[in-house]
Amino acid sequence: MVDKIRSLYNYLVEKAPEMTKDWRSFQVVKAGSDYSADAPPERARKVEEQNTKYFRTVAKSLLQTEEEMKETIANWTKQTSADRVKSRTSLVEVQRNLSIFRKVYWMHIKRFAETANLDITTKDIFHWQEVIDYTLDYVMESFTENFMDILLSRLSAQSILIKELSTPVIPLSSEVGLLPIVGDIDTERAKFIMESTLQQSVKLGITHLIIDLSGVIMVDTMVAHQIFKVISSLKLIGIQSTLLGIRPEVAQTAIQLGIDFKEITTENSLGKVFRKLNI
């Protein structure tokens, strides 16, 4: 069996460019896909080079242990998954092309079995199927894991950027800053506001922060507690605070909930704060 496996391996490695052409023949026009029949020439060439390497990489699994195969495949999918994310090729399209790849692979293994001058048995065929299909399944598993890790990492980075943009401390003078808070405040955002506000205030070197709540629709006990924590933390590092723009309905809700703002400096207009701080 060893000689037959080696012969099959050599055949697949030699036929890899031809297998890539067969794979290309199954492609259709698919907007935004690396696999599209009308993909730009430079992109098409790169994908074809990757696929030729892919055919040979999978063939190598015939000669490898399971551990060796997984290491080889993981190294390959790490790069190709990054390329597909960069080109915005969907995971669905990758899955479709893995099916085409599998079809082409078995088409050529069938040709090998029909033309090779070897005593190929049913047992040989089933062994090859077990190895090749297991490898192709692992390709998709490894590719998907890498693909999703990259996407989730990007989404996380974008989420952090959005949060930073939504809670900016705006310097009004060398000593005074303004923090406009807009929208709902949940636990996660409240924690981010706390961390971001302290860092930005220290970085700017301000001594007084105006916290504008005019864009906050609802204040409940959790939100009030987080605001108090921000103000207390700022006080600990020598920064005084003024709450600005508490809406009438928010004030009514706060009273009904028993939230007490009497220990906190509040104002109803930015002009009054400016006059008080001599800005």
C-alpha positions as CSV (number, residue, x, y, z in Angstrom):
1,M,0.0,0.0,0.0
2,V,2.9,2.3,0.7
3,D,4.1,2.3,-2.9
4,K,0.5,3.1,-4.1
5,I,0.2,6.0,-1.7
6,R,3.5,7.4,-2.8
7,S,2.5,7.0,-6.5
8,L,-0.8,8.8,-5.8
9,Y,1.0,11.6,-4.0
10,N,3.5,12.1,-6.9
11,Y,0.6,12.1,-9.3
12,L,-1.4,14.7,-7.4
13,V,1.6,16.9,-7.0
14,E,2.4,16.7,-10.7
15,K,-1.2,17.4,-11.7
16,A,-1.8,20.3,-9.3
17,P,-1.6,23.0,-12.0
18,E,-4.0,21.0,-14.2
19,M,-6.3,20.5,-11.2
20,T,-6.2,24.3,-10.6
21,K,-7.3,24.8,-14.2
22,D,-10.2,22.4,-13.7
23,W,-11.1,24.2,-10.5
24,R,-11.1,27.5,-12.4
25,S,-13.5,26.1,-15.1
26,F,-16.2,25.7,-12.5
27,Q,-16.1,29.4,-11.5
28,V,-18.9,31.8,-12.2
29,V,-19.2,35.5,-12.0
30,K,-19.6,36.4,-8.4
31,A,-19.3,40.1,-7.4
32,G,-16.7,40.8,-4.7
33,S,-15.3,37.3,-4.7
34,D,-11.7,36.2,-5.1
35,Y,-13.1,33.2,-6.9
36,S,-15.1,35.1,-9.5
37,A,-14.6,34.2,-13.1
38,D,-14.1,37.8,-13.8
39,A,-11.7,38.5,-10.9
40,P,-8.9,41.0,-11.7
41,P,-5.9,39.2,-13.4
42,E,-3.5,39.9,-10.6
43,R,-5.9,38.6,-8.0
44,A,-6.9,35.6,-10.1
45,R,-3.2,34.6,-10.5
46,K,-2.6,34.8,-6.8
47,V,-5.6,32.7,-6.0
48,E,-4.6,30.1,-8.7
49,E,-1.1,30.0,-7.2
50,Q,-2.6,29.4,-3.7
51,N,-4.9,26.7,-5.1
52,T,-2.0,24.9,-6.8
53,K,-0.2,25.0,-3.4
54,Y,-3.4,23.9,-1.7
55,F,-3.8,20.8,-3.9
56,R,-0.2,19.8,-3.1
57,T,-0.6,20.6,0.6
58,V,-3.6,18.3,0.8
59,A,-1.8,15.6,-1.1
60,K,1.0,15.7,1.4
61,S,-1.5,14.5,4.1
62,L,-1.2,11.1,2.4
63,L,2.3,10.8,3.8
64,Q,1.8,12.6,7.1
65,T,0.6,11.7,10.6
66,E,-2.6,13.5,11.7
67,E,-0.5,15.9,13.9
68,E,1.8,16.8,11.0
69,M,-1.2,17.3,8.7
70,K,-2.9,19.6,11.1
71,E,0.2,21.7,11.6
72,T,0.7,22.0,7.8
73,I,-2.9,22.9,7.1
74,A,-3.1,25.4,10.0
75,N,-0.1,27.3,8.6
76,W,-1.7,27.4,5.2
77,T,-5.1,28.5,6.3
78,K,-3.7,31.2,8.5
79,Q,-2.4,33.1,5.5
80,T,-5.3,32.4,3.1
81,S,-8.0,33.3,5.6
82,A,-6.3,36.7,6.0
83,D,-6.3,37.1,2.3
84,R,-10.0,36.3,2.0
85,V,-11.0,38.6,4.8
86,K,-9.0,41.4,3.2
87,S,-10.7,40.9,-0.2
88,R,-14.2,40.6,1.5
89,T,-14.8,37.1,0.2
90,S,-17.6,35.6,2.2
91,L,-17.3,32.4,4.2
92,V,-20.2,31.0,2.2
93,E,-18.2,31.5,-1.0
94,V,-15.2,29.8,0.6
95,Q,-17.4,26.8,1.5
96,R,-18.8,26.6,-2.0
97,N,-15.3,26.5,-3.4
98,L,-14.2,23.9,-1.0
99,S,-16.9,21.7,-2.4
100,I,-15.6,22.4,-5.9
101,F,-12.1,21.6,-4.7
102,R,-13.2,18.3,-3.3
103,K,-15.0,17.4,-6.6
104,V,-11.9,18.2,-8.6
105,Y,-9.7,16.2,-6.2
106,W,-11.7,13.1,-6.5
107,M,-12.1,13.5,-10.2
108,H,-8.3,13.3,-10.5
109,I,-7.9,10.5,-8.0
110,K,-10.4,8.5,-10.1
111,R,-8.3,9.2,-13.2
112,F,-5.2,8.0,-11.3
113,A,-7.0,4.8,-10.3
114,E,-8.1,4.1,-13.9
115,T,-4.8,4.8,-15.6
116,A,-2.1,3.7,-13.0
117,N,-0.5,0.4,-13.7
118,L,-1.1,-0.7,-10.1
119,D,-3.2,-3.2,-8.4
120,I,-5.5,-0.7,-6.7
121,T,-8.2,-2.3,-4.5
122,T,-11.4,-1.1,-2.9
123,K,-9.5,-1.0,0.4
124,D,-6.9,1.4,-1.1
125,I,-9.7,3.7,-2.4
126,F,-11.4,3.8,1.0
127,H,-8.1,4.5,2.7
128,W,-7.4,7.5,0.4
129,Q,-11.0,8.8,0.9
130,E,-10.6,8.6,4.7
131,V,-7.3,10.6,4.6
132,I,-8.2,13.1,2.0
133,D,-11.8,13.9,3.2
134,Y,-10.5,14.2,6.8
135,T,-7.9,16.6,5.6
136,L,-10.4,18.7,3.6
137,D,-12.8,18.8,6.6
138,Y,-10.0,20.0,8.8
139,V,-9.1,22.7,6.2
140,M,-12.6,24.1,6.5
141,E,-12.5,23.9,10.3
142,S,-9.1,25.6,10.5
143,F,-10.0,28.2,7.9
144,T,-13.2,29.1,9.6
145,E,-11.6,29.5,12.9
146,N,-8.9,31.8,11.5
147,F,-11.4,33.7,9.4
148,M,-13.7,34.4,12.3
149,D,-10.9,35.3,14.7
150,I,-9.8,38.0,12.2
151,L,-13.4,39.3,11.8
152,L,-14.1,39.3,15.5
153,S,-10.8,41.1,16.2
154,R,-11.7,43.8,13.6
155,L,-15.2,44.2,15.1
156,S,-13.7,44.5,18.5
157,A,-11.3,47.2,17.3
158,Q,-14.1,49.1,15.6
159,S,-16.3,48.8,18.7
160,I,-13.6,50.3,20.8
161,L,-13.1,53.1,18.3
162,I,-16.8,53.9,18.2
163,K,-16.9,54.0,22.0
164,E,-13.9,56.3,22.1
165,L,-15.6,58.6,19.6
166,S,-18.8,58.6,21.5
167,T,-17.2,59.7,24.8
168,P,-14.6,62.3,23.9
169,V,-13.3,64.8,26.5
170,I,-13.2,68.1,24.6
171,P,-10.7,70.7,26.0
172,L,-12.4,74.1,26.4
173,S,-9.4,75.7,27.9
174,S,-6.1,74.6,29.4
175,E,-7.9,73.7,32.6
176,V,-11.5,72.9,31.6
177,G,-12.9,70.0,29.6
178,L,-16.3,69.0,28.4
179,L,-17.7,65.4,28.2
180,P,-20.9,65.2,26.2
181,I,-22.7,61.9,26.8
182,V,-25.3,60.9,24.2
183,G,-27.6,57.9,24.1
184,D,-28.3,55.0,26.5
185,I,-25.8,53.9,29.1
186,D,-25.6,50.2,29.8
187,T,-23.2,48.5,32.2
188,E,-20.5,47.9,29.6
189,R,-20.6,51.5,28.2
190,A,-20.7,52.9,31.8
191,K,-17.4,51.0,32.6
192,F,-15.8,52.3,29.4
193,I,-16.9,55.9,30.1
194,M,-15.3,55.6,33.6
195,E,-12.0,54.4,32.2
196,S,-11.9,56.6,29.2
197,T,-12.8,59.8,31.1
198,L,-10.2,59.3,33.7
199,Q,-7.5,58.6,31.1
200,Q,-8.4,61.5,28.8
201,S,-8.8,64.0,31.7
202,V,-5.3,63.1,33.0
203,K,-3.8,63.3,29.6
204,L,-5.3,66.7,28.9
205,G,-4.2,68.0,32.3
206,I,-7.6,69.6,33.1
207,T,-8.7,70.5,36.6
208,H,-12.5,70.8,35.9
209,L,-14.7,68.5,33.8
210,I,-18.2,69.5,32.6
211,I,-20.3,66.3,32.2
212,D,-23.2,67.1,29.7
213,L,-26.1,64.7,30.2
214,S,-28.5,66.6,27.8
215,G,-28.2,63.7,25.3
216,V,-29.1,61.0,27.9
217,I,-32.7,60.0,27.6
218,M,-33.0,57.9,30.7
219,V,-31.2,57.9,34.1
220,D,-31.8,54.9,36.4
221,T,-30.1,53.9,39.6
222,M,-27.3,52.1,37.6
223,V,-26.6,55.1,35.4
224,A,-26.7,57.4,38.4
225,H,-24.3,55.2,40.3
226,Q,-21.9,55.1,37.5
227,I,-22.0,58.9,37.1
228,F,-21.3,59.2,40.9
229,K,-18.4,56.8,40.5
230,V,-16.9,58.9,37.6
231,I,-17.2,62.1,39.6
232,S,-15.8,60.5,42.8
233,S,-12.9,59.0,40.8
234,L,-12.1,62.4,39.2
235,K,-12.2,64.1,42.6
236,L,-9.6,61.6,43.9
237,I,-7.2,62.7,41.2
238,G,-7.8,66.4,41.8
239,I,-10.4,67.1,39.1
240,Q,-13.7,68.9,40.0
241,S,-16.9,68.1,38.1
242,T,-20.1,69.9,37.1
243,L,-23.2,68.0,35.8
244,L,-24.9,69.9,33.0
245,G,-28.1,69.4,31.0
246,I,-30.2,67.1,33.2
247,R,-33.5,67.0,31.3
248,P,-36.8,67.7,33.3
249,E,-38.1,64.2,32.7
250,V,-34.7,62.7,33.8
251,A,-34.9,64.9,37.0
252,Q,-38.4,63.6,37.7
253,T,-37.4,60.0,37.3
254,A,-34.3,60.6,39.5
255,I,-36.5,62.0,42.3
256,Q,-39.0,59.1,42.0
257,L,-36.1,56.6,42.2
258,G,-34.7,58.4,45.3
259,I,-31.5,59.4,43.5
260,D,-29.9,62.3,45.3
261,F,-27.7,64.8,43.4
262,K,-27.4,67.3,46.2
263,E,-23.7,66.6,46.8
264,I,-22.9,67.2,43.1
265,T,-22.6,70.6,41.4
266,T,-25.2,70.9,38.7
267,E,-26.1,73.6,36.2
268,N,-28.8,74.0,33.5
269,S,-26.7,75.9,30.9
270,L,-23.2,75.9,29.6
271,G,-23.1,79.7,29.7
272,K,-23.6,79.7,33.5
273,V,-20.7,77.2,33.8
274,F,-18.5,79.3,31.6
275,R,-19.2,82.4,33.7
276,K,-18.6,80.6,37.0
277,L,-15.3,79.2,35.7
278,N,-14.3,82.4,34.0
279,I,-13.9,80.8,30.6
